[in-house]
């Protein structure tokens, strides 16, 4: 009788190790206890707001935070490109 090639022995070893690992995980998952039923539940009535309002000015719909005024040259270039897109398409 011939011995099986080395590839099949390696494949068999890997598969049996995987089956053993899977069986061990399944057994461990069954032995863990379910979570306790005495866990605290969230409050049905939320507490009053505890944060302090800011002393800063109210927000505006004007200039976005961090936005700097654009250079007139760049503004002109953007308008030119927008016109090209509007007339010729992309």
C-alpha positions in Angstrom: 0.0 0.0 0.0 1.3 3.5 -0.9 1.4 6.3 1.5 -0.6 9.4 0.5 1.3 12.4 -0.9 2.5 15.0 1.6 -0.1 17.6 0.3 -3.0 15.4 1.5 -1.4 14.8 4.9 -1.0 18.5 5.4 -4.5 19.2 4.2 -5.9 16.5 6.5 -4.0 18.0 9.5 -5.3 21.5 8.8 -8.9 20.3 8.4 -8.8 18.3 11.6 -7.3 21.2 13.5 -10.1 23.4 12.2 -12.8 21.0 13.2 -11.2 20.6 16.7 -11.0 24.4 17.1 -14.7 24.8 16.0 -15.8 22.1 18.4 -14.0 23.7 21.2 -15.6 27.1 20.5 -19.0 25.6 20.3 -18.6 23.8 23.6 -17.3 27.0 25.3 -20.2 29.0 23.9 -22.7 26.6 25.5 -21.1 26.7 28.9 -21.2 30.5 29.3 -24.0 31.7 31.5 -26.6 34.2 30.2 -26.4 37.8 31.3 -27.8 38.7 34.7 -31.5 39.8 34.7 -30.8 42.3 37.5 -29.2 44.8 35.2 -30.2 48.4 35.8 -32.7 49.8 33.3 -32.6 53.4 31.8 -34.7 55.9 33.6 -38.2 56.4 32.1 -38.0 60.2 32.8 -34.9 61.9 31.7 -33.2 64.3 34.2 -33.3 68.1 33.6 -30.6 69.6 31.5 -27.4 70.1 33.5 -25.2 71.9 30.9 -24.5 75.6 31.1 -25.3 77.7 28.1 -22.4 79.3 26.3 -21.5 83.0 26.7 -20.5 83.2 23.0 -22.6 85.0 20.4 -25.5 83.1 18.7 -24.7 81.3 15.5 -25.4 83.0 12.2 -26.1 81.8 8.7 -23.4 84.0 7.3 -19.8 83.0 6.9 -18.9 79.5 7.9 -16.4 78.8 10.7 -12.8 79.0 9.4 -13.8 80.2 6.0 -11.5 83.0 4.8 -12.3 85.6 2.2 -11.1 84.5 -1.2 -8.6 86.2 -3.3 -10.3 88.2 -6.2 -8.1 86.4 -8.8 -9.2 82.9 -7.5 -12.8 84.1 -7.4 -12.6 85.2 -11.0 -11.1 81.9 -12.1 -13.9 79.9 -10.3 -16.5 82.0 -12.0 -14.9 81.5 -15.4 -14.8 77.7 -14.9 -18.4 77.7 -13.7 -19.4 79.5 -16.9 -17.5 77.0 -19.0 -19.3 74.1 -17.3 -22.7 75.8 -17.7 -22.2 76.5 -21.4 -20.1 73.5 -22.6 -20.8 70.9 -20.0 -18.3 68.8 -18.2 
